[in-house]
């Protein structure tokens, strides 16, 4: 049985629907600092997939740069706000109401981005990463950004389970043979809406799929 089917998306969806119901944008309307850095690594008019993109701050930004962006999220409430944000910014984003654990990875993309999508325990995370590896075209990129385990002690955002956090060695193991372009683990202050604020333990991981894959 797929590990994704053992993960209960119903509780997770209800939790995020409730968190996103406020009139404001939980993480703000502006892209994350990682999305700004990632944009410099992307080819022009890339076909991108944004996983767990919530209210659309990152996908809308990338679409505004001329990329062809597909974004998905489990929360219909978040997706409604993403549609509003895309309309405000005058860009088109292909939005899908979907569970990342059940995403169809057969559709190819030039790059797949996962920014703060650390709901998955280790076994499910490895399954998701295997799906990402399948979806990225040869020569394409995986771009992941999230918290390191010590973030639990900081309490400035993210899940409470340290095992859900990123370790650079684990990420490298999940994408064997890929060229690592960015592998960074550092503390920095972030202020992204009311949900991500303060000193944070952050991991950036960007890798290129071999052309021979």
Secondary structure, DSSP 4 states (H G I P E B T S, - for coil): --HHHHS-HHHHHHHHHHHHTSSS-TT-SSPPHHHHHHHTTSPTT-EEEEET-TTSHHHHHHHHTT-EEEEEES-HHHHHHHHHHHHHHT---EEEE--GGG--TTS-EEEEEEES-TTS-HHHHHHHHHHHHHHEEEEEEEEEEEE-TTHHHH-SSS-S-GGGS--HHHHHHHTTTPEEEEEEEEEEEEEETTTEEEEEEEEEEEEE--TT-
